Each structure stands twice: as C-alpha cells, then as structure tokens.
Amino acid sequence: MNLNTLFILILMFMAGLALGALYFISLWETVRRLERTGGGARLLAISFVVRLAIILIVFFFLMHGHWERLAAVMIGFVVIRKILTYHLGPQKAVKVST
C-alpha cells in the first residue's frame, strides 16, 4: 500500500466519522422531538428515509468503485456510533410518555 492510498483511506475514515455524526445526531434530534409532535410515526419514517438516502448516496460516491474505501467509511461510521452512544447513551435518554 502506497502513501497516496493510505491518505485516501484516512480521508474516507474521517468522512465516515462525519457521516455517522450527521446520521446519529439527526436520529437523536428526531427522537427528542417525538414528544412535542403529534405524528410521531410520520416524523420517524420521514427522518429515516431522508437520513438513509443521504448516507447511501454519499457512501456510493465516496467508495468510487473501491471496496477498501467503503470499508474505511463504514469503520468511521461505526466508531462514531460507539462514541455518540457512550456520550448520549441511556443515562441521558429522553423519557417518552405513553
């Protein structure tokens, strides 16, 4: 592996961190807004479709036909998920009344 490839993979990892942060912080904000909105199911569905569409499109363009790039992006995505789960985890979960 040459230096250029390593640099690209590091950039892909960082892009995965950014995409994961966008995805999971958006999910967190959606869950926080559920209590204030009447149509919770609709809000969840729309949020899911928009978040998933953005992530899939960006993943497709970032991988540019190289599975190694996709793997680096996915690793960054999972790492930020673990970090955000730790920081925003169950101890700070929103209590949703039923």
Order of alpha helices (4+ residues) and beta strands (2+ residues): alpha-alpha-alpha
